[in-house]
Amino acid sequence: MKAIVTSASEVRIDGQQSVSFDIMDKDKVVVSSTVDGDVDTLKSQIKQTVTEYEQKAKSDNRLKEGDVIS
């Protein structure tokens, strides 16, 4: 999976920036998100978000339509 930035604000006086991105699996958008953070750490923050999302999306514990919980 990878992230593609769909919009990015200007850098504010405090060095923060707001970035919206899509998480893609092959050529399909699976989820969109927005993060705010320091411009020097935003890339690593987005990479971590993609990694964590991929782990959860592929988890054996993920519920699916039709699952019965008792």
N, C-alpha and C positions, 0 to 999 in steps of 0.2 A: 504494500500500500504506500501511497505517497500523498502529500498535501500540495495543493495548488492555491496560491494566494488569489483571492477574488477582489479584495479591496484592502487598501492600507491608508490610514490617516497620515497627516503630516506629523512629524516628531514634535511633541509638546516641549515646553520650556524645561520640564522636569526629566526629559530624556525618554519619556514613555510614548508608545505608539499603539494604536488599535488596529488589529489585522483580522480580516475575515478570510476563511479558507475552506476549501472542499477537500475531504478525504476521499481519494479515488482508489478503487480496486480494479485494476486493468483500466478500461475506458469508462467505467461507471462511477458516478458520484454516489457514495454510500451514506455520507453524513456531512453536514456543514457546521462550522463553528466559528466563534469569534474569541480572540484573546487580547488582553491588554498586558503590556509589559515593557521592560527596559529594552531598548533597541539592540543592546549588546547581547541579550540572552533570548530574544524572541525565537530565533531559529531553533535553538536547542529545546525551548519550551514546546514548540510545535512538533518537533521530531518526537519528543517524549509523549505528547498527546496521541500522535499517530501510532506509536508502538503500543501504548496502553490500550487504545481502542481496538487494534488488531488482535491483541491477546484476548480481550473480552468478547469480541465478535466471533472468535474461533473457539471459545471456551465450551467444553462439554457440559457445563452447568447452565448454558444459555437455554432459556425456555423457548419453545416453539409452539405454534398454533396447534391445538389439539392435545397438548400435554395434559395429563391428569395429575393433580396434586392431591394427595390424601393424607 
